[in-house]
């Protein structure tokens, strides 16, 4: 009976109740979306970290972790790879030679880590080949060996150029850019710019402030291109400590969501690098291993640590501790966001329930006078508050669930802040993700909020004197 009365009392003042329900709905939507965006970003960052940067498990010579010199290669290479081929947790593995080198072109220089890899094995462990914006990933045989570099390395070496060509002007989107604007672009001619800053300054000379504000970034991106096939001279040491200067040609450029990674990593064929450095086929600095999932990777690292005591075994949690920390605390942070939103909504619920109690003082006095005890009065008001909050929460979570499902397929584009996000290793396009567990705990928090919000109004009702309450008009 109390449940029925509580539900009917919620709708005695429909306008007031709807205001609170809408407020709760919007609050829940905001909380769920915030949690979904954070979770989506985190999942993408973990995936990118594992499949582009650290893998699930890394095996090194212990000395290499203290001093990354060329002679500190993995010992017992054949034993390790034989073990990896027989352990069921292993999905794929790849050997790598890693050297810090200096590189230069005719226009710029840069320092980065040069990785010698076996292309066929590397693409089973890493997804770098899926992020190519130009060229291919070490395919084919060439007289001058190939190198694949990150987009930031390409910028540092001045391989990212800008030029308004007749071909690009002919294929430009005529609906997006007016004929007058295209004529202004033609006045720049086919001059090649090696710096984005210089190209932007030239655009400012021919375009108005309004046109620059609306089209600047799109035009810079559209008229940019990489100088593929450029020769890069690498400066590095071989095994004997001798400084050598091999030359590679750029035949691939990749761009990931982590600009820091793109600025510090390049790839060449391991056999080629071994010839320059005098390393043998079995001398590698790192063996990267991929497993079926993240937790299996942690378990495999523990197992290998027991099997290979002379090697340094690191799981992805050890290789990327900041990502592991985010994983552990992501759910807590999400619930804190929701709790803050619900805390703010609690004041609106308290106000609504207090008004409801004050408007029904005579009615409550009558119920007490005919025998309803204080416990039932307290329960009735608590149930009203829970119904009010839960109704808004259900509507909010249904709406949020639909929006998250849609956005998890289409993604949310934060391209305006892409430079900042990519500097931290996060993608500019995020695909929100919310689990059933998230919805369950949000529901629990909503019920708790409704109960806590009803305590003050309910205590106000309990203090009523039935005789005095019946005299109220």
C-alpha positions in Angstrom: 0.0 0.0 0.0 2.8 2.4 0.9 4.4 1.7 -2.4 1.2 2.6 -4.2 0.7 5.8 -2.2 4.3 6.8 -2.7 4.1 6.4 -6.5 0.8 8.4 -6.6 2.2 11.2 -4.5 5.1 11.6 -6.9 2.6 12.7 -9.6 0.4 15.0 -7.4 2.5 18.0 -8.6 3.4 16.9 -12.1 5.3 20.0 -13.1 7.5 20.0 -10.0 8.2 16.3 -10.3 9.0 16.5 -14.0 11.5 19.3 -13.4 13.3 17.1 -10.9 13.1 14.0 -13.2 14.5 16.0 -16.1 17.3 17.3 -13.9 18.1 13.8 -12.8 17.9 12.5 -16.4 20.3 15.2 -17.6 22.6 14.6 -14.7 22.7 10.9 -15.3 23.3 11.5 -19.0 26.2 13.8 -18.3 27.7 11.3 -15.8 27.3 8.3 -18.1 28.7 10.2 -21.1 31.7 11.5 -19.0 32.3 7.9 -17.8 31.9 6.5 -21.3 34.3 9.0 -22.9 36.9 8.4 -20.2 36.5 4.6 -20.5 36.6 4.8 -24.3 39.7 7.0 -24.3 41.4 4.7 -21.8 40.6 1.5 -23.8 42.0 3.1 -27.0 45.1 4.3 -25.1 45.7 0.8 -23.7 45.2 -0.8 -27.0 47.5 1.7 -28.8 50.1 1.3 -26.1 50.2 -2.5 -26.3 49.9 -2.9 -30.1 52.1 0.0 -31.1 54.5 0.7 -28.3 55.2 -2.0 -25.7 53.4 -5.3 -26.5 52.0 -7.6 -23.8 55.4 -8.9 -22.8 59.0 -7.7 -23.5 62.1 -9.8 -23.0 65.5 -8.0 -22.7 69.0 -8.6 -21.4 69.0 -7.2 -17.9 72.0 -5.0 -18.7 70.1 -3.4 -21.6 67.5 -2.0 -19.2 70.3 -0.1 -17.4 72.4 0.9 -20.4 70.9 0.6 -23.8 74.2 -0.2 -25.7 74.5 -2.3 -28.8 76.3 -5.2 -27.1 73.6 -5.9 -24.5 71.6 -8.4 -26.6 69.3 -11.2 -25.4 71.1 -14.4 -24.4 69.9 -17.9 -25.3 67.9 -16.6 -28.2 67.1 -20.0 -29.7 65.9 -21.3 -26.3 63.6 -18.3 -25.8 61.9 -18.5 -29.2 61.5 -22.3 -28.9 59.8 -21.7 -25.6 57.6 -19.0 -27.0 56.5 -21.3 -29.9 55.4 -24.0 -27.5 53.7 -21.9 -24.7 50.0 -21.8 -25.4 49.5 -18.2 -24.1 51.7 -16.9 -26.9 49.8 -15.5 -29.9 52.7 -13.9 -31.7 56.2 -12.7 -31.1 58.9 -10.7 -32.9 62.6 -9.9 -32.4 63.9 -6.3 -32.6 67.2 -4.6 -32.7 67.0 -1.1 -31.2 69.6 1.6 -31.6 69.5 5.3 -30.8 70.6 7.2 -33.9 70.9 10.6 -35.4 69.4 11.2 -38.8 69.7 14.1 -41.3 68.5 15.2 -44.7 69.5 18.2 -46.7 67.0 20.3 -44.8 66.9 19.0 -41.2 68.0 16.6 -38.6 66.4 14.5 -35.8 67.3 11.8 -33.2 65.2 8.7 -32.7 65.2 5.0 -31.9 65.9 2.9 -35.0 64.2 -0.5 -34.8 65.4 -3.4 -36.9 62.4 -5.7 -37.4 61.3 -8.7 -39.4 58.4 -7.2 -41.3 56.2 -10.3 -41.4 56.6 -11.0 -37.7 56.3 -7.3 -36.8 52.9 -6.9 -38.3 51.6 -9.8 -36.2 52.6 -8.0 -33.0 52.4 -4.3 -34.0 49.7 -2.3 -35.8 52.1 0.3 -37.1 51.5 -0.9 -40.7 47.8 0.1 -40.2 48.7 3.7 -39.5 50.6 4.4 -42.7 49.7 7.7 -44.3 52.2 7.3 -47.1 54.0 4.4 -48.7 54.3 0.9 -47.4 55.8 -1.0 -44.4 59.2 -2.3 -45.6 57.8 -4.1 -48.6 59.9 -5.2 -51.6 63.6 -5.2 -52.2 65.6 -2.1 -53.2 69.1 -1.2 -54.0 68.9 1.5 -51.3 67.4 0.1 -48.1 64.0 1.3 -46.9 63.1 3.1 -43.7 59.6 3.8 -42.3 59.4 6.9 -40.1 56.8 8.7 -37.9 55.0 11.8 -39.1 56.8 13.9 -36.4 60.2 12.6 -37.6 59.2 13.6 -41.1 58.4 17.1 -39.9 61.7 17.4 -38.0 63.6 16.3 -41.2 61.5 18.9 -43.2 59.9 16.2 -45.3 56.4 17.6 -44.8 56.0 20.3 -47.4 53.2 22.5 -48.6 52.4 23.4 -52.2 49.3 24.6 -54.1 49.4 22.5 -57.3 47.1 22.7 -60.2 46.0 19.1 -59.7 44.9 19.8 -56.1 43.2 23.0 -57.1 41.2 21.1 -59.8 40.1 18.5 -57.3 39.3 20.9 -54.4 35.8 20.8 -53.0 33.9 23.5 -55.0 31.0 23.4 -52.6 33.1 24.0 -49.6 35.4 26.7 -51.1 34.0 29.6 -53.2 35.3 30.5 -56.7 36.7 33.7 -55.3 38.7 32.0 -52.7 40.1 29.5 -55.2 41.2 32.4 -57.4 43.0 33.9 -54.4 44.8 30.5 -53.9 45.9 30.5 -57.5 47.8 33.8 -57.0 50.2 32.0 -54.6 51.4 29.8 -57.5 53.2 26.5 -57.1 55.9 27.7 -54.7 56.9 24.9 -52.3 57.0 25.7 -48.5 59.0 23.6 -46.1 57.5 25.0 -43.0 53.8 25.1 -42.1 54.3 28.5 -40.5 55.6 30.0 -43.8 52.6 28.5 -45.7 50.2 29.9 -43.2 51.7 33.4 -43.5 51.4 33.2 -47.2 47.7 32.3 -46.9 47.2 35.3 -44.7 48.5 37.6 -47.4 45.8 36.6 -49.9 42.9 35.6 -47.7 40.7 37.7 -45.4 40.6 37.2 -41.7 37.1 35.6 -42.0 38.4 33.1 -44.7 41.4 32.3 -42.6 39.4 31.6 -39.5 37.0 29.3 -41.4 39.4 27.5 -43.7 43.0 27.9 -42.5 43.5 24.4 -40.9 41.7 22.6 -43.7 43.7 24.3 -46.4 47.0 23.6 -44.7 46.1 19.9 -44.3 44.8 19.7 -47.9 47.9 21.2 -49.6 50.4 19.3 -47.4 52.4 16.3 -48.7 55.4 14.2 -47.7 58.6 14.0 -49.8 58.7 10.2 -50.3 61.9 8.6 -51.5 64.1 11.1 -49.8 67.5 9.8 -48.7 68.2 9.9 -45.0 71.7 9.6 -43.7 71.8 7.7 -40.3 74.7 8.2 -37.9 75.2 5.3 -35.5 77.7 2.9 -33.9 78.4 -0.6 -35.0 79.3 -3.4 -32.6 83.0 -2.4 -32.6 82.1 1.1 -31.6 82.9 2.6 -35.0 80.8 5.5 -36.2 79.0 4.6 -39.5 76.8 6.6 -41.8 74.4 4.3 -43.8 71.8 5.9 -46.0 68.2 4.8 -46.2 65.3 5.9 -48.4 61.9 6.9 -46.9 59.3 4.5 -48.3 56.8 4.7 -45.5 55.4 7.3 -43.1 53.0 6.5 -40.2 51.0 8.6 -37.9 49.5 7.2 -34.7 47.5 8.9 -31.9 50.7 9.4 -29.9 52.8 12.2 -31.4 55.6 11.5 -28.9 55.9 8.0 -30.2 55.9 9.2 -33.8 58.8 11.5 -33.0 61.0 8.8 -31.5 60.6 5.6 -33.6 61.6 4.5 -37.1 61.7 1.0 -38.7 64.1 -0.8 -41.0 64.6 -4.4 -42.0 66.6 -6.2 -39.3 68.8 -8.1 -41.7 69.9 -4.8 -43.2 70.6 -3.2 -39.9 72.5 -6.3 -38.8 74.9 -6.0 -41.8 75.7 -2.4 -40.8 76.1 -3.1 -37.1 77.9 -6.5 -37.4 75.2 -8.2 -35.3 74.4 -11.8 -36.0 70.9 -13.3 -36.7 70.5 -14.3 -33.1 71.6 -11.0 -31.5 68.5 -8.9 -30.7 67.8 -6.3 -28.0 64.1 -7.1 -27.5 61.6 -9.8 -28.1 58.0 -8.5 -28.0 55.2 -10.9 -27.3 51.4 -10.6 -27.9 48.9 -12.7 -26.1 45.1 -13.2 -26.4 44.3 -10.5 -23.9 45.8 -8.1 -21.4 45.5 -10.2 -18.3 46.9 -13.2 -20.1 49.9 -11.0 -20.9 50.5 -10.4 -17.2 50.2 -14.1 -16.4 52.6 -15.0 -19.2 55.2 -12.5 -18.0 55.1 -14.2 -14.5 55.5 -17.6 -16.1 58.4 -16.6 -18.3 60.1 -14.9 -15.3 60.2 -18.3 -13.7 61.4 -20.1 -16.8 64.0 -17.5 -17.8 65.6 -16.1 -14.6 68.6 -14.7 -16.6 66.4 -12.4 -18.7 64.5 -9.3 -17.8 60.8 -10.0 -18.4 58.3 -7.1 -18.3 54.6 -7.2 -18.7 52.7 -4.3 -20.2 51.9 -3.2 -16.7 55.6 -2.8 -16.0 56.5 -1.3 -19.4 53.7 1.3 -19.2 52.9 1.8 -15.5 50.9 4.9 -16.1 48.5 3.1 -18.3 48.2 0.3 -15.8 47.4 2.9 -13.1 44.7 4.5 -15.3 43.2 1.0 -15.8 43.0 0.4 -12.0 41.5 3.7 -11.2 39.3 4.5 -14.2 36.1 3.0 -12.7 36.7 4.8 -9.4 37.2 8.1 -11.2 34.1 7.6 -13.3 32.0 6.9 -10.2 33.4 10.0 -8.5 32.2 12.1 -11.5 28.7 10.6 -11.2 28.7 11.1 -7.4 29.6 14.8 -7.8 26.7 15.2 -10.3 24.3 13.4 -8.0 25.5 15.4 -5.0 24.4 18.6 -6.9 21.1 17.0 -7.9 20.4 16.0 -4.3 19.7 19.7 -3.3 17.0 19.8 -6.0 15.5 16.6 -4.7 15.6 17.9 -1.1 13.9 21.1 -2.1 11.1 19.2 -4.0 10.5 16.7 -1.1 10.5 19.5 1.4 7.9 21.5 -0.6 5.8 18.3 -0.9 5.9 17.8 2.9 5.0 21.4 3.7 2.1 21.3 1.3 0.7 18.1 2.9 1.1 18.9 6.6 -2.7 18.6 7.3 -2.9 15.4 5.3 0.1 13.9 7.1 -1.5 14.9 10.4 -4.7 13.2 9.5 -2.8 10.0 8.6 -1.0 10.0 11.9 -4.3 10.7 13.7 -6.0 7.7 12.2 -3.2 5.3 13.2 -0.4 5.5 10.7 2.8 5.3 12.8 5.9 7.4 12.3 7.8 4.5 10.7 5.3 4.2 7.9 5.2 8.0 7.4 9.0 8.0 7.1 9.0 5.1 4.7 6.3 6.7 2.5 8.4 9.9 2.1 11.6 7.9 1.5 9.8 5.8 -1.2 8.5 9.0 -2.9 12.0 10.3 -3.1 13.4 7.0 -4.4 10.6 6.8 -7.0 11.3 10.4 -8.1 15.0 9.9 -8.4 14.8 6.4 -9.9 12.3 7.5 -12.6 14.7 10.2 -13.8 17.6 7.8 -13.6 15.9 5.1 -15.7 15.0 7.7 -18.4 18.5 9.1 -18.2 20.2 5.7 -18.5 18.0 4.6 -21.4 18.7 7.8 -23.2 22.4 7.6 -22.3 22.6 3.9 -23.4 21.1 4.8 -26.8 23.5 7.7 -27.3 26.6 5.7 -26.1 25.6 2.9 -28.5 25.4 5.4 -31.4 28.6 7.2 -30.6 30.5 4.0 -30.0 30.0 3.3 -33.7 30.4 6.9 -35.1 32.9 8.2 -32.6 33.2 11.7 -31.1 35.5 14.0 -33.0 37.7 16.3 -30.8 39.9 17.3 -33.7 40.0 20.9 -32.5 42.1 19.7 -29.6 43.9 16.9 -31.4 47.4 18.4 -31.0 47.0 18.4 -27.2 45.5 15.0 -27.0 48.1 13.4 -29.3 50.9 15.0 -27.3 49.6 12.9 -24.3 49.0 9.8 -26.5 45.2 10.0 -26.8 43.3 9.9 -30.0 41.3 12.9 -31.2 38.4 10.6 -32.1 37.0 8.7 -29.1 34.5 5.9 -29.1 32.6 6.0 -25.7 32.2 2.7 -23.9 30.0 1.9 -20.9 29.6 -1.6 -19.4 26.5 -3.1 -17.7 28.5 -2.9 -14.4 28.7 0.9 -14.9 24.9 1.1 -15.3 24.4 -1.1 -12.2 26.6 1.0 -9.9 25.1 4.2 -11.2 21.6 2.8 -10.4 22.9 2.0 -6.8 24.3 5.5 -6.5 21.0 7.0 -7.7 19.0 5.0 -5.1 21.4 6.1 -2.3 21.1 9.7 -3.4 17.3 9.5 -3.3 17.3 7.9 0.2 19.8 10.5 1.6 17.9 13.4 0.0 14.6 12.3 1.7 16.0 12.1 5.2 15.7 15.8 6.0 12.1 16.2 4.6 11.1 12.9 6.3 12.4 14.0 9.7 10.5 17.2 9.2 7.3 15.1 8.8 8.1 13.0 11.9 8.2 16.1 14.1 4.6 17.0 13.2 2.1 17.0 16.0 -1.1 15.4 14.6 -3.4 17.8 16.5 -1.6 20.9 15.4 -1.2 19.6 11.8 -5.0 19.1 11.5 -5.5 22.8 12.3 -3.3 23.9 9.4 -5.0 25.3 6.4 
